[in-house]
Amino acid sequence: MTTYKVEGMHCQGCVRRVNEAMKALGIQAEVSLEAGTVRVDSTDEAVLLKAKDAIEDLGFDVL
């Protein structure tokens, strides 16, 4: 499991958008608004890159 710190998520709508993007890619993830994180259930570099790119494509910053 890999955890990304994500800036810019401010509401449940943001969480929903990230969850939908992960689901569309077939990636298991847990999004926490309170912690400002996305935990991706993978250690595969290709999957992690897809997840990171998808989050950034939504307009959020992955730290």
N, C-alpha and C positions, 0 to 999 in steps of 0.2 A: 504494500500500500504506500502511496506517495501523497503527501499533503502539499498543496500549493496555497500560499498566502495570496489573497485576491483583494485588490482595492477597487472601490467603486460600487460594491453591492450595498444598496441602501434600503431595500424593501423585499417583501415576499415575491413581488413581480420579478425582481432580479434573480432570486433563487429559482423561480419557476423557469425562467429563460435558460439558465445554466443547466438545470436538470433536463429540460427538453433537448438541449443541444447534446448532452452526454448520451441520453437515451437514443437519439437519432444516429449516433455513431456506434451504438452498442457497447458503450462504456459504463461500467458500474461506478457510481460516484456518490458521495455524500456531501451536500452543500450546507455549510453553516453560516447563516447570516451573522449571528452573534460573534463568532470567532473570525469571520471574514476568510474562511477557508473552503477549499474544495479538496476532498480526499478521494483520490482515484484508486480503485481496487486493481492495481496492476503495477508491475515493475518493468514491463516491456517498454523499451525506449520509444518505439514507433507509436504505441498507444498513448504514452505520456505526451509525446509531441502533438498528436492529434487533439488531445484534451486541452493542452495549453493553447494551441492555435484557435480552437473553437471558443474558449473563454475570451481570448483577446479579440476575436472577430466580433464578439458581442459588445465590445467597447470597454471591457474591464482590464485592469493592469494586473498581470501575474508577476509577483515578486520572487 
